[in-house]
């Protein structure tokens, strides 16, 4: 498992910055801080962060404009933390290369869980050990054998259902945009066919969720995409 990480907090609000710093330090992470885009870019090369927590409302530049340059110069995971609850903006952030998105006010436990997920993924990619088995609640996903079991019994998925689940399972606890899932599973020509994706997700939920009308495994990110939640299909919220 990955150890503590270096987190670069990019946030102009001193109060939120302090809160984020305290939260990260309590979790054992090292912290660097920037109050604007200019400072963020200069700290990027000096601090070499593993994770960048990026506020979009910065005084000198729109945080969205930072995603490209950060992505070019660093392999850090970018988690956008923004006050704006605007789905078009979330999609834009993901398309520009952000890895995840949280809306303020956010739950610090949720933020730490997202950071852990990001670090697990980074660690696995660097070590060339993408996890091929994912266990969530009573669900067992074996990507190497293309086999899904629930309560020990095999679940039969259509090829598209399987492909969607596999893509989500490769990056658990992280939001994948509709366009990303459509491109990966159906191909670039079908990037806008959100209805294809809805049908596959409905099928998956029927087969995998304890209560398909209250999904806990394949979670909606409204108008943005889907996330496979490692908290599982049958746990309490
Ligand atoms: Ca701000």
Boltz pocket constraint, residues with backbone or C-beta under 6 A from the ligand:
constraints:
  - pocket:
      binder: B
      contacts: [[A, 11], [A, 12], [A, 13], [A, 55], [A, 56], [A, 57], [A, 58]]
      max_distance: 6.0
